[in-house]
């Protein structure tokens, strides 16, 4: 071991940068609520798809 290392300690991981992030998203069309309280985080380099019940994405 070198100075500053702790036996059995695992290296720290850095959270990846996010390409997309939303918290509590809500979308309405008139009085029709289309999306309510959606929270997602997609890291850079990830492939992500979001499909609704009718197949629209």
Order of alpha helices (4+ residues) and beta strands (2+ residues): beta-beta
